[in-house]
Structures are given as structure tokens and as C-alpha cells.
Amino acid sequence: MRRPIGTSYPGAPRAGDSNSSFVRLYIDSLSLPTRGFLLSLAILVTALVLLSARRDSSSAASAPSRGGDPATMAAPSFAEVIVEEREMVVNLPPEIADEEGRQRVTLRYLEGSRKATEGGGGGGGGGEGVEGASGMTVVLLHGRAFEAKTWKDIGTIDHLAAAGHRVIAVDLPGGKGRTSDSLSTRAAHEGFLAVLWQHFDLTNRSVLVSPSLSGRYSLPFVAQQSRLKTGRQLGGYVPVAPVMVNSYSDKISGSEVPALVLNGERDNPERAHFLAGLFVNHRVVIFKGAGHACYMDQPGFFNDLVGQFVMQRAVPANLQ
């Protein structure tokens, strides 16, 4: 029953009562169905707020940032990344000359390093094309549809260079990039990276990243390195859905070269597990929902994984 305005009744608030008294009075005046509806609505709103907060917290904890793990990958504030376009002539030994007997290939590539501004320290010896503060060099190959510039576009060169590494992204002969010369024989493919490593004077403090078709260059090189008991020049290998795995599986089996095997979930992930099993020290990461070029689908996640792998290779084994 509604009461006329101004009517006094037992329990009516008096001057000086707290605001809570008015709230209780309002609730008491509602019908039971209305109270039940408001209570259900309050519970629903509270649940939605808690769920949203939990989801935001989970995303912040699990989603990889483009900058990598701050504990290991963050560059000092005084650092800047320098990426330069370069060109060189590679002299091939007679045994890996192409079908026309050509022994010289003009190779184009991008080189990234960290350069400290005035007043700061920093790696890379000032960023003038030498190994970074961590002592690692990362060589980036590419697949058929891509080029050296791809690694610049998706932030891989900058991400690794900012962490103090020297980065060399090669336009492979005959590929999409600016290197117009091609290598037409299998012997040339198998011997090319050994020549490249010698040209850049690389040591075992180097990591090779090799997607897709570049496997015809990287897998034979890894096989060669795996057979060496001393003087190995490869400190880590990151194959990304490479071709020709079956052709070199016997030669790679039992390799002690550390490997980070990456593959898209929608691109025969069983192949990645088979390849990883050939290496004594390996880790497999399958990119959920990604296709063949998983680094294009999820570049931030890819950059973080490679950056952390390279950083682990930079730490002496007795300190890991």
C-alpha cells in the first residue's frame, strides 16, 4: 500500500540518520519479486566485473610482447638500433660452382646492430658490424615468398639487435630479394653457408634461423657441423618448417647443435616433432592457429622465442 507523502510510520528515518537507513528503507518498501530481481542483477554485474579483471590479468601474464622478456631482452635506454643495407661478393670454391662454372656471387644483405648514444655503454662495439655485447651473431635466411627485408618489417632485426646481438639477414641467391645471382646445383646449396660463415668470420657464437625453402641451405650445413667434434661454428639452430628434412635426417640424427624447432599448427606439426627428435638438445613450439609462415601470423611471439633462445646460447654453459 502506498503511503501519502509526508505520512509518518514506524521505522521512518529521522534527521541525523545515516544514508544506509535510507537505503534499507527503500529496499524494505520494494516487493519481494523486485528485491529478487535487483539481487540477481547485482550478482551478475559483480561476476562480469570479476571475470573481466581475471581475463585482463591472464592476458597480461601470457601474451608475449614484441619487446621480449624484460628480464633478459630489454635494451638499455641509451641504445639505438642501426640497420644497414650492404653488398658483398662471395667467392665459391670450384666444387660448389654452379652449372655454368660461375664461382662468384654478389650477395646483398641487411645488417643490424645496437649502437650506444653519446655517454652510454652498449654492445656491438659501437654497432659497427661486429658481434654484440652478448657475443652472438644471428643469421636470418628466408623462404621462397620472402626476403631479407621481411625480418625488418616484422621487427625481428630490431628486436635482436636491441638486445645486443649482431644480426645478418641475407637475401638468398635466386630468391625474391635484391640478390639476383642464383645457385642452381645441390652442391652449391649444400656448400653455400660454409662459405658464408667463413666470409663473415663467424664462430660457434652464432645462431642460424632458417624457414621453409632455405632448409636446402641450412640442413646440409647443420649436418656438416654436427659431424665436427671440435671447431664447430654453429651455436644454435632455429628451423621453421624447413624443406628437405627427410633428405638429411640420417646425417643430422644425434646432432648436439642446440635446436629450437618452430612450426604452425596448421602446417603438419608432426614434421616439427620428427625434426626435433634428431637433435639431442631441442625444444619444439607449435604456433596455435598459425600456418606455414608462423612468424608472419604471430611475429611478436616469434621474436620473443628467438630472442630468448639466442640469449640462452650467449650464456656460458657453466652459468646456465
N, C-alpha and C positions, 0 to 999 in steps of 0.2 A: 504494500500500500504506500503510495506516495504521500509524504507529509507536506503541508503548506510551508512555503518559505518563511523562515523566522520561527517556526514551531520548535519549541524546546522538548527534548525527550531524554530519557535516561541514557547516559554514556555520551551525550553530545559534548564536543570539545569546548573547553573554556579558554579564556585569554591566558596565554602563558604556556599552554600545552605544546609539546614538540610537534614537528612536522610529521613524525611517524604516527601520531594519533590521527591525523587527518587521513593518512594512507590506510590505516586499519579501519577507520570509519567508512572510507569509500569502499573497501573490499567487503566489509560486513553488509553494506547496502546492496551488493550485487546478488543476483540469483545464483544458485548452485551450478547450473549449466554454464553460465557466463564465467564464473570462477574457474571451472574446469578447463574451459577453452583458453583463458588467459594463462593458466599454469602450464598447459601443454605448449602454448606458443613460446613462453619464456624458456622452457626446457629445450625446445627445438632451436631457438636462436642461440642459446648457450652452447649446444652441441656443435652447431655450424661454426661458431667462432673458435672453439677449441680445435675442431678438425682443420680449419684453415691455418691456424697457428702451427699445428703439428706438421702439415704439409709443407709450409714455408720453411720450417726448421729442417725437415728431411731433405728438401731440395738443396738448401744451402750446404748441407753436410755432404751430399753425394754427388752433386753436379760439379764436374771439373771445370775450372776456369781456364781461360786462354793463357793466363799467366803462370799456370802450373802450381805446384805445391809451394807455398810461401816459405816453408822451412828450408827448401833446397833450391828452388828455381828462381826466386825473386832477384832481379838485378839491383845493384846499388843505385841510389837516386842520382848519382853523378854520371851514370853510364848512358851512352847512346849507341845505337846500332848503325854500323856503316855497311851498306850493301853495294858492291861494285860489279859492273859488267866487265868481264875480261875475256881474252882470247889467247890461245897458245897453239903452237904446232907440236904435235906428238909424233915422234919417230917410232915406227913399228919395226920390230925385228923381222928379218926375212921370213921366218917360219909362220908368221901370222899376217903376212901381207895379203891384200885382197886378190880377187881373181885376175885383176889387171896388173898385179905386181906392185901396186902402189904401197909405199911404206911411210907416207906422211899424211897425217890427218890434222886439219885445222879444227880445233875444238873450242867451243865457246861455253862459258860458264858464269855463274854468279858466285861471288864470294862474300860472305857476311862475317863480321867480327864486332866485338864490343870495343868502343873507343871511349876512354875517360875524358871528361872535360877538364879544363884547367883547374888545378887544385885537388883533383881526385886521383885515386889509385886506379884500379881496374885491371881487367885481363886483356889478353890478346896482344901484349906488348905494344899498347897504343893503337891496336886494331889494324896494324899494317900487314895483314896477311900471314900472321904467324899464329901458332896454337894459342888458345885462350888460357886464362888463368888456371883452369882446371886441367890443362894439358891435353884436351881432347879435340879431335877433328872429326866432323860428321860429314860424310859424303852422301849426297842425295841423288839417286837416279830417278827415272820416271818411266811411266808406261807409254803405250802407243799413242794414246789420245792427249798426252800432256807434254810438258816441257819444264825446263828449269824454273821458269817464271812462276809456274804453278805453286811452288813451295814458298815463293814470296807472297803470292796472292792469298794463300790460306794462313799465313803468319808463321810457318814453320821456321824459316830462316831467322826471322826476328826473335822468335821465342828462344831458339837455341843460342843464338849469338848474344842475346841479352843475359844469358846465364853464364857467359864467359867462354863459349866454345867457338872454334873456327868452323865455319860452315861452307861447304863447296857443293853447289847444285849444278850438275853437269847436264848440258844439252847433248844427249847421246847421238852418235853418228847415225844419220838416216832417219832421225826422229822428227817430231813436229817443230822443234825449236830451231835456233839460229845456226846450228852446226849442219852445214849442207852435205859434207862428206859422209859417205856411208861405208860400213864394213859388211861385206857380202858373204864371207865364209864363216863356218863354225869355228875354225881355228882362230880367226880374228876375234870373234866374240869371246872365246874362252881365254884368250891371252890379253885382252884389252885392259882389264882392270889392273893386272900386274904391272903393265907399263904405266898406267895412270898413277898407281901408288908410288912407283919409282920416281916419276916426274915431279910429284908433289912432296917427295921425300917423307912419306907417311910411315908411322911406326905402329906398334900394337896398341898405341893410344889413339885409335881411330875406330869409328863405328860406321857401318855401311847400311843405308836404308834403301831397299830395293822392291818396288812394286811391280806386279804384273809382268809385262814383256821383258823388263830389264833383268828378269831372272836368268835369261840366257847369258848375261854377262856375270851376274853375281854368284849363281850357284857353282859354276866351274871354279871361280876364284875362291869361294869358301871351301870347295873340295881340295884345292891346292893347298890352302892354308891349313886345313885340317890334318894333312899328312905331315906337316912340319913338326918336328919335336922341339926344335929351337928356332929362334929368329922369326917367329910368327909376326905378321904385320897387320893383323886384324884383331881388334879388341872386343868387337861386338857386331852382331848381325841382326837387322830388322827386316825380315821378308814380309811383304804384304801381298798375299795371294799371288805368288810368283808362278810363272810358267816353267815347264820342263823339270818339275820335281822328280818325276819317275826316272828321267834320264840320268840324274846324278845322285839318286838316293843311295846306291851302293857305295859311292865314293865319299859321301858325307856321313854315312852311318857311324855313330860313335864319336862324332866331332866334339871337341872340347871348347869350340868357339861359343861364347855365351850368345843365346838367341832369344829375341822377343818376336814371337810369331803373331801377326795380326791378320784378321780376316773378317769380312762382313758376314752377318748371319744368313743373308740371302744369296751367298756365293760359295756353296759347297764347303761348309766349315769342317767337314771330315778331313778334307785335304790338309787343313792347317794342323790338325791333331797328328796326322801322319807325318808331316814335315817336322813338327816339334819333336816327335819321338826319335828322330835321327840325331838329335843333339843331347849331350849329357846334361848340360845346364841350359834349361829352357823355360819359357813362360808363354802361355797361349792366352790371347784376349780376343774374344769374338764380339764384334760390334753389333749390338742388338738392333735389328731393323735395317741395317746397312747393306749396301750392295757391294759390287766388286771394288770400286774405289771408295773404301770406307773412310779414308782420310778426307774425301770431299763431302761425305754425308755428315761427318762429325769431326771437323777439324780441331776444335778445342780439345776434345778428348784425346785425339791422336797426338797432338803436340805435347800434351801433358805426359802421356805414356812414353813417348820417345825421349822427352827431356829427362824424365826420372831414370830411364834405362841408361842414358848416356852419363848422367851424374853418378850412377852406381858404378859404372865402368871407370870413372875418374878416381874413385876412392881406392887406395891400395887394398889388396885382398886381406891383409892382416888387420885392417881397420874397419872392414865391413861387418 
